[in-house]
């Protein structure tokens, strides 16, 4: 380790949304540990705006996923890394691909202090086989050698004013999820429709959010009182909506982690495809239900859990 302060740092966190959100405690810890350093983050296009607005980085680089046969592009990327003259790299992606970038820069002969999974790294983290921990604990273990202490994420400061009036009180619904596992992580739309009707009967407006490619019209058709904002919300809009909601209910997907990082009460619906203990850090505001087949979670069971949560903490 250099005995003098590190002045030029690269932080790597490429994807996905939930992982990027859960990495904010590490981002903040690195910024606070190196207040005078010039810190660049390497990420992917969907997160450029959010990480720029976070004010935790001096530069945001957008990563282009390169194939190993794209020699000219790899050499250009290598030149970009070398020209930046980074003294330390915090590889928070902890993947084989990002470990390869250590060797692209010259490996142990480069003089770069690599912090991550790459063999030969100055600080190397290897998760014990058969022992899975959540992202916060994993990154705390990685950064503890520098004396960094990670705190729970709080992204409320990134909230932006909404242009659409939201009837209050309201509950945010997040029906989408990655198509990984052939949609097995998605609670059925007709269950969300039944949930929307139950919320409306309790005097709560269901507010539906989702990505541009999603179709959540069945929920709004079954519950005309619902407000469908699918494809109309930025990441910072979701923070604002979560801040003002009585509760956010949704599948195991990135916007739910964003809601949790907004210090909102959340109820996450898990299938058996996810290790919930690994995906969710312990927090009194984070609640979850799980079934091997997510479709077996009945609307009645979800509504009962919502009633319990709202009795404990009113809107």
C-alpha positions as a printed Julia matrix, in Angstrom:
315×3 Matrix{Float64}:
   0.0     0.0     0.0
   1.16    3.53   -0.73
   2.16    5.37    2.47
   0.85    8.61    0.91
  -2.75    9.58    0.06
  -4.15    8.01   -3.11
  -5.06   10.72   -5.59
  -6.57    8.91   -8.6
  -9.11    6.12   -8.05
 -11.31    3.99  -10.28
 -14.47    2.35   -8.88
 -16.1    -0.41  -10.95
 -19.8    -1.26  -10.66
 -21.4    -2.17  -13.97
 -24.85   -3.61  -13.22
 -27.58   -4.49  -12.44
 -29.9    -1.87  -10.92
 -30.45   -3.65   -7.61
 -26.72   -4.33   -7.27
 -25.81   -0.74   -8.12
 -28.27    0.59   -5.53
 -26.97   -1.78   -2.86
 -23.44   -0.59   -3.63
 -24.16    3.03   -2.68
 -22.93    2.5     0.9
 -19.57    1.43   -0.56
 -19.58    4.39   -2.96
 -20.14    6.79   -0.07
 -17.56    5.11    2.15
 -14.93    5.36   -0.59
 -15.75    9.04   -1.21
 -15.52    9.85    2.51
 -12.31    7.86    2.87
 -10.72    9.74   -0.05
 -12.18   13.27    0.2
  -9.44   14.88   -1.88
  -9.02   12.16   -4.49
 -10.22   12.31   -8.09
 -12.62    9.35   -8.28
 -13.95    7.89  -11.53
 -16.7     5.28  -11.65
 -17.01    2.76  -14.49
 -20.64    1.75  -14.97
 -23.16    1.04  -17.74
 -25.43    3.45  -19.6
 -28.64    2.97  -17.55
 -26.9     4.23  -14.39
 -24.9     7.13  -15.79
 -27.43    9.8   -14.82
 -28.02    8.44  -11.32
 -24.32    8.16  -10.51
 -23.65   11.6   -11.95
 -26.41   13.1    -9.8
 -25.07   11.31   -6.73
 -22.18   13.79   -6.58
 -19.92   11.02   -5.28
 -17.73   10.87   -8.39
 -15.65   13.32  -10.37
 -16.1    11.37  -13.61
 -18.57    8.74  -14.81
 -17.34    6.4   -17.54
 -19.83    4.3   -19.49
 -18.63    0.75  -19.99
 -18.98   -0.94  -23.35
 -19.23   -4.71  -23.0
 -16.45   -5.92  -25.25
 -15.9    -9.38  -26.68
 -12.44  -10.83  -26.27
 -12.02  -11.03  -30.05
 -12.51   -7.24  -30.36
  -8.79   -6.68  -30.03
  -8.68   -3.07  -31.24
 -11.46   -2.04  -28.87
  -9.81   -3.84  -25.95
  -6.52   -2.11  -26.7
  -8.29    1.26  -26.84
  -9.92    0.56  -23.48
  -6.56   -0.48  -22.08
  -5.05    2.79  -23.28
  -7.91    4.71  -21.62
  -7.23    2.93  -18.33
  -3.47    3.49  -18.51
  -3.75    7.15  -19.56
  -5.92    7.87  -16.52
  -3.0     6.83  -14.27
  -5.18    5.3   -11.57
  -3.32    4.44   -8.37
  -6.06    2.28   -6.89
  -9.03    0.39   -8.34
 -11.96   -0.72   -6.21
 -13.56   -3.53   -8.24
 -17.01   -3.72   -6.65
 -18.4    -5.83   -9.51
 -16.19   -8.71   -8.34
 -16.6   -10.63  -11.59
 -14.26  -12.59  -13.82
 -14.67   -9.96  -16.52
 -13.67   -7.06  -14.3
 -10.83   -9.12  -12.79
  -9.54   -9.47  -16.38
  -9.24   -5.69  -16.54
  -6.56   -5.9   -13.85
  -4.39   -7.92  -16.23
  -5.38   -5.66  -19.13
  -3.72   -2.87  -17.12
  -0.61   -4.97  -16.47
  -1.54   -6.99  -13.39
   0.95   -6.99  -10.49
   3.54   -5.23  -12.67
   1.26   -2.24  -13.26
   1.8    -0.74   -9.81
  -1.97   -0.3    -9.47
  -3.46   -1.26   -6.1
  -6.29   -3.54   -7.2
  -9.0    -4.23   -4.63
 -11.26   -7.08   -5.7
 -11.25  -10.74   -6.71
  -8.38  -10.81   -9.2
  -5.49  -13.15   -8.33
  -2.5   -11.01   -7.4
  -4.65   -8.09   -6.23
  -3.28   -5.89   -3.43
  -6.46   -6.66   -1.46
  -8.22   -9.81   -2.6
 -11.67  -10.91   -1.45
 -12.76  -14.53   -1.85
 -16.18  -15.46   -0.53
 -16.0   -18.82    1.27
 -17.49  -21.61   -0.82
 -21.04  -22.47    0.11
 -21.4   -19.29    2.17
 -23.47  -16.58    0.53
 -23.75  -13.12    2.08
 -25.66  -10.05    1.01
 -24.04   -7.26   -0.97
 -23.63   -4.89    1.99
 -21.78   -7.49    4.09
 -19.65   -8.6     1.14
 -18.49   -5.08    0.41
 -17.97   -4.35    4.1
 -15.63   -7.34    4.25
 -13.8    -6.09    1.15
 -13.32   -2.52    2.42
 -12.76   -3.24    6.11
  -8.99   -3.49    5.55
  -9.02    0.27    4.89
 -11.02    0.99    8.05
 -14.18    1.86    6.12
 -17.54    1.31    7.79
 -20.56    1.02    5.53
 -23.92    2.5     6.48
 -27.36    1.58    5.17
 -28.14    3.35    1.88
 -30.23    6.52    2.0
 -30.88    8.03   -1.43
 -33.64   10.43   -0.43
 -31.38   13.36   -1.29
 -31.63   12.35   -4.97
 -35.42   12.74   -5.11
 -36.75   15.03   -7.85
 -40.12   16.85   -8.06
 -42.86   14.91   -9.84
 -44.75   16.43  -12.76
 -47.77   14.13  -12.23
 -50.03   14.8    -9.21
 -50.28   11.7    -7.0
 -53.52   11.13   -5.04
 -52.67   10.42   -1.4
 -52.47    8.17    0.48
 -51.0     5.73   -2.01
 -49.13    2.43   -2.37
 -46.59    1.9    -5.15
 -46.81   -1.39   -7.08
 -43.79   -2.77   -8.99
 -45.17   -5.69  -11.07
 -42.17   -6.11  -13.37
 -39.02   -8.2   -13.0
 -36.2    -9.57  -15.08
 -37.14  -12.35  -17.52
 -34.38  -14.46  -16.0
 -35.72  -17.91  -15.1
 -38.46  -17.46  -17.75
 -40.41  -14.97  -15.69
 -40.46  -17.16  -12.58
 -39.73  -14.1   -10.41
 -42.92  -12.31  -11.5
 -46.06  -12.43   -9.36
 -48.95  -12.85  -11.83
 -50.61   -9.7   -13.16
 -54.08  -10.9   -12.14
 -52.81  -11.15   -8.55
 -51.62   -7.55   -8.76
 -55.05   -6.62  -10.14
 -56.72   -8.22   -7.1
 -54.23   -6.42   -4.85
 -55.02   -3.1    -6.51
 -58.73   -3.62   -5.9
 -58.1    -4.44   -2.23
 -55.91   -1.38   -1.75
 -58.5     0.86   -3.38
 -61.19   -0.56   -1.07
 -58.97    0.51    1.86
 -58.81    4.09    0.57
 -55.29    3.71   -0.87
 -54.45    4.65   -4.46
 -52.38    2.0    -6.27
 -49.59    3.7    -8.26
 -48.03    1.37  -10.84
 -44.43    1.85  -12.02
 -42.44   -0.08  -14.58
 -40.03    0.15  -17.48
 -40.91    1.39  -21.0
 -41.23   -2.14  -22.38
 -43.68   -3.38  -19.76
 -47.45   -3.71  -20.08
 -49.31   -3.34  -16.8
 -52.63   -2.38  -18.33
 -54.47   -5.39  -16.86
 -54.0    -3.97  -13.36
 -55.35   -0.55  -14.29
 -58.25   -2.07  -16.25
 -59.25   -4.19  -13.25
 -58.77   -1.28  -10.87
 -59.69    2.02  -12.61
 -58.71    3.94   -9.46
 -55.07    2.93  -10.03
 -52.61    5.38  -11.54
 -50.46    3.7   -14.2
 -47.07    5.42  -14.58
 -45.44    2.55  -16.48
 -42.67    3.89  -18.69
 -43.04    7.42  -17.28
 -40.69    7.42  -14.29
 -36.96    7.98  -14.03
 -34.89    6.38  -11.29
 -35.03    9.59   -9.27
 -38.83    9.75   -9.78
 -39.08    6.31   -8.18
 -37.15    7.62   -5.17
 -39.65   10.48   -4.85
 -42.64    8.16   -5.17
 -41.21    5.73   -2.62
 -40.53    8.53   -0.13
 -44.17    9.6    -0.12
 -45.78    6.14   -0.24
 -47.43    4.26    2.6
 -45.75    1.13    1.21
 -44.01   -0.16   -1.92
 -44.95   -3.7    -3.02
 -43.23   -5.58   -5.8
 -41.19   -8.46   -7.13
 -37.49   -9.08   -6.62
 -36.34   -6.36   -9.01
 -34.13   -3.27   -9.09
 -36.78   -0.61   -8.38
 -37.61   -2.39   -5.11
 -34.0    -1.98   -3.98
 -34.25    1.66   -5.04
 -37.38    2.04   -2.92
 -35.68    0.42    0.07
 -32.74    2.8    -0.37
 -35.27    5.64   -0.19
 -35.99    4.48    3.4
 -39.5     3.52    2.38
 -41.46    0.61    3.81
 -41.29   -2.19    1.25
 -42.79   -5.64    0.81
 -40.81   -7.79   -1.63
 -42.33  -10.93   -3.17
 -39.75  -13.66   -3.78
 -39.84  -16.92   -5.68
 -37.66  -19.86   -4.76
 -35.15  -18.69   -7.4
 -33.74  -16.1    -4.99
 -31.91  -16.47   -1.71
 -33.89  -13.8     0.14
 -31.4   -13.65    3.02
 -28.66  -12.78    0.54
 -30.78  -10.32   -1.43
 -32.11   -8.33    1.53
 -30.09   -6.68    4.26
 -31.76   -6.82    7.71
 -33.91   -3.71    8.14
 -37.13   -3.06   10.05
 -38.66   -1.34    7.01
 -37.96   -4.22    4.63
 -40.54   -7.02    4.66
 -40.8   -10.01    2.38
 -42.86  -13.07    1.5
 -41.57  -16.08   -0.4
 -42.91  -19.15   -2.14
 -41.07  -21.68   -4.3
 -43.56  -20.88   -7.06
 -44.3   -17.17   -6.68
 -47.76  -17.67   -8.18
 -48.65  -19.67   -5.06
 -48.47  -16.47   -2.99
 -52.17  -15.68   -2.83
 -53.46  -12.1    -2.98
 -55.13  -12.77    0.38
 -51.76  -13.62    1.99
 -50.12  -10.52    0.52
 -53.01   -8.27    1.57
 -52.92   -9.72    5.1
 -49.19   -8.91    5.31
 -49.84   -5.38    4.04
 -52.53   -4.86    6.69
 -50.07   -6.01    9.37
 -47.34   -3.64    8.12
 -49.67   -0.65    7.93
 -51.03   -1.29   11.4
 -47.5    -1.23   12.77
 -46.54    1.9    10.85
 -49.38    4.06    9.57
 -49.06    6.23    6.46
